[in-house]
Amino acid sequence: MSEQEMIAFVRRAQQGDREAFGELARQFDATVFGTALRRLRNRSEASELTQDVFVQAMRKLPQLREPERFAGWLRQIAVRMSINRSVRRPREMASAPESFNHVTYEPRSPLDDLLQEERSHQVWGGLKRLRELDRKTLIAFYIEGQSLKQMSDVFDRPVGTIKRRLHTARNRLKDELVDMQLA
């Protein structure tokens, strides 16, 4: 389709000609799908989004002031909607039913509970032997569930510093637990 033909189709579509818009959709379907696929990395999501993009474009087409910019305008709608979908929708993971064959439920025994309690006491014992800053850092992250950003605010330090502290504190706790095992 030449640029002049595209402009003519856009103008007709802006005046309500659905066949003209249908021709534009046929011409730009692969472009929109490719844009969506690059962002979403999922063929079915990209296909679904492609339809949504054309619905949105049909609604907004009267707002397009320069028909010669239709291709870029449509691409921008596809990019924006792809980003919105990837951000707002949680990632889905598909698994074949066979992958669940090895999953079995084993009831916990009193011995399992006793061992879990023993491990818990060891970890808390190791935490008590750490320096206060290491202990507070690990408790804030693993026990209280604070995010790195929240910890950055609480400790009044940059996120990078918090990450380094977590790494160091984990290694120190590991060393304490190994020492406890050897003693």
C-alpha positions as CSV (number, residue, x, y, z in Angstrom):
1,M,0.0,0.0,0.0
2,S,1.4,3.4,-1.0
3,E,1.4,6.3,1.4
4,Q,-1.3,8.1,-0.7
5,E,-3.5,5.0,-0.5
6,M,-2.9,4.7,3.2
7,I,-3.9,8.4,3.7
8,A,-7.0,7.9,1.7
9,F,-8.0,4.8,3.7
10,V,-7.3,6.7,7.0
11,R,-9.5,9.6,5.9
12,R,-12.3,7.3,4.9
13,A,-12.0,5.3,8.1
14,Q,-12.1,8.6,10.1
15,Q,-15.4,9.3,8.4
16,G,-16.8,6.0,9.6
17,D,-16.0,3.7,6.7
18,R,-15.5,0.3,8.4
19,E,-14.2,-1.4,5.2
20,A,-11.4,1.2,4.9
21,F,-10.5,0.6,8.6
22,G,-10.6,-3.2,7.8
23,E,-8.1,-2.7,5.0
24,L,-5.8,-0.7,7.3
25,A,-6.0,-3.5,9.9
26,R,-5.1,-6.1,7.3
27,Q,-2.1,-4.0,6.1
28,F,-0.8,-3.3,9.6
29,D,-1.7,-6.5,11.4
30,A,1.8,-8.1,11.1
31,T,3.4,-4.9,12.3
32,V,1.2,-4.6,15.4
33,F,1.6,-8.3,16.1
34,G,5.4,-8.1,15.8
35,T,5.6,-5.1,18.1
36,A,3.4,-6.9,20.7
37,L,5.3,-10.2,20.4
38,R,8.7,-8.4,21.0
39,R,7.3,-6.9,24.2
40,L,5.2,-9.8,25.5
41,R,7.2,-12.8,24.2
42,N,4.0,-14.8,24.1
43,R,2.2,-15.5,20.8
44,S,-1.3,-15.9,22.2
45,E,-0.9,-12.7,24.3
46,A,0.4,-10.9,21.3
47,S,-2.4,-12.1,19.1
48,E,-5.0,-11.0,21.7
49,L,-3.3,-7.7,22.2
50,T,-3.2,-7.1,18.4
51,Q,-7.0,-7.2,18.4
52,D,-7.2,-4.9,21.4
53,V,-4.9,-2.4,19.6
54,F,-7.1,-2.3,16.6
55,V,-10.2,-1.8,18.7
56,Q,-8.4,1.1,20.5
57,A,-7.2,2.5,17.2
58,M,-10.7,2.5,15.8
59,R,-12.0,4.4,18.8
60,K,-9.2,6.9,18.7
61,L,-8.9,7.3,15.0
62,P,-11.0,10.6,14.8
63,Q,-8.3,12.2,17.1
64,L,-5.5,11.5,14.6
65,R,-4.9,14.9,13.0
66,E,-2.2,13.9,10.5
67,P,-3.3,10.8,8.5
68,E,0.2,10.4,7.1
69,R,1.4,9.5,10.6
70,F,-1.0,6.6,11.0
71,A,1.7,3.9,10.9
72,G,3.7,5.5,13.7
73,W,0.6,6.4,15.7
74,L,-0.6,2.8,15.5
75,R,2.8,1.4,16.5
76,Q,2.8,3.7,19.5
77,I,-0.6,2.4,20.6
78,A,0.8,-1.1,20.3
79,V,3.9,-0.3,22.3
80,R,2.0,1.4,25.1
81,M,-0.6,-1.3,25.3
82,S,2.1,-4.0,25.3
83,I,3.9,-2.3,28.2
84,N,0.7,-1.9,30.1
85,R,-0.2,-5.5,29.7
86,S,3.2,-6.8,30.6
87,V,3.3,-4.7,33.7
88,R,-0.2,-5.2,34.9
89,R,-0.6,-8.9,34.2
90,P,1.3,-11.5,36.3
91,R,3.4,-13.9,34.3
92,E,1.7,-17.2,33.7
93,M,3.6,-20.4,33.6
94,A,2.2,-23.4,31.7
95,S,3.3,-26.8,32.7
96,A,2.5,-30.1,31.1
97,P,0.4,-32.4,33.3
98,E,3.2,-35.0,33.3
99,S,5.4,-32.6,35.3
100,F,3.2,-33.0,38.3
101,N,3.5,-36.8,38.4
102,H,6.4,-36.7,40.8
103,V,4.7,-34.4,43.2
104,T,3.3,-36.3,46.2
105,Y,1.9,-35.3,49.5
106,E,3.7,-36.7,52.4
107,P,2.2,-36.1,55.8
108,R,4.5,-34.6,58.4
109,S,5.5,-36.9,61.3
110,P,6.2,-35.8,64.9
111,L,9.9,-36.3,64.1
112,D,9.7,-33.9,61.1
113,D,8.2,-31.3,63.4
114,L,10.9,-31.9,66.0
115,L,13.6,-31.5,63.4
116,Q,12.1,-28.3,62.1
117,E,11.9,-26.9,65.6
118,E,15.5,-27.8,66.2
119,R,16.6,-26.1,62.9
120,S,14.6,-23.0,63.9
121,H,16.4,-22.9,67.3
122,Q,19.8,-23.3,65.6
123,V,19.0,-20.4,63.2
124,W,17.8,-18.1,66.0
125,G,20.9,-19.1,68.1
126,G,23.1,-18.2,65.1
127,L,21.2,-14.9,64.7
128,K,21.8,-14.1,68.4
129,R,25.6,-14.5,68.0
130,L,25.7,-12.1,65.1
131,R,26.5,-8.4,65.4
132,E,23.4,-6.3,66.0
133,L,23.4,-4.7,62.5
134,D,23.7,-8.1,60.8
135,R,20.9,-9.5,63.0
136,K,18.6,-6.6,62.3
137,T,19.3,-6.7,58.6
138,L,18.4,-10.4,58.3
139,I,15.4,-10.2,60.6
140,A,14.0,-7.2,58.7
141,F,14.3,-9.0,55.3
142,Y,13.6,-12.6,56.1
143,I,11.4,-12.5,59.2
144,E,9.5,-9.2,58.9
145,G,9.4,-9.4,55.0
146,Q,10.6,-5.9,54.4
147,S,11.5,-5.0,50.8
148,L,15.0,-3.6,50.0
149,K,13.4,-0.2,49.5
150,Q,11.7,-0.3,52.9
151,M,14.9,-1.4,54.5
152,S,16.7,1.4,52.7
153,D,14.3,3.9,54.4
154,V,14.5,2.3,57.8
155,F,18.3,2.0,57.9
156,D,18.7,5.3,56.1
157,R,21.1,3.8,53.6
158,P,21.0,3.2,49.8
159,V,19.5,0.0,48.4
160,G,23.0,-1.1,47.2
161,T,24.3,-0.9,50.7
162,I,21.4,-2.9,52.0
163,K,22.0,-5.6,49.4
164,R,25.7,-5.7,50.5
165,R,24.7,-5.9,54.1
166,L,22.3,-8.8,53.4
167,H,25.0,-10.7,51.5
168,T,27.5,-10.2,54.3
169,A,25.1,-11.0,57.1
170,R,24.0,-14.2,55.3
171,N,27.6,-15.4,55.0
172,R,28.2,-14.6,58.7
173,L,25.1,-16.5,59.7
174,K,26.2,-19.4,57.6
175,D,29.6,-19.4,59.3
176,E,27.9,-19.3,62.7
177,L,25.7,-22.2,61.8
178,V,28.7,-24.3,60.6
179,D,30.5,-23.5,63.8
180,M,27.5,-24.7,65.8
181,Q,27.4,-27.9,63.8
182,L,31.1,-28.6,64.5
183,A,30.8,-27.8,68.2
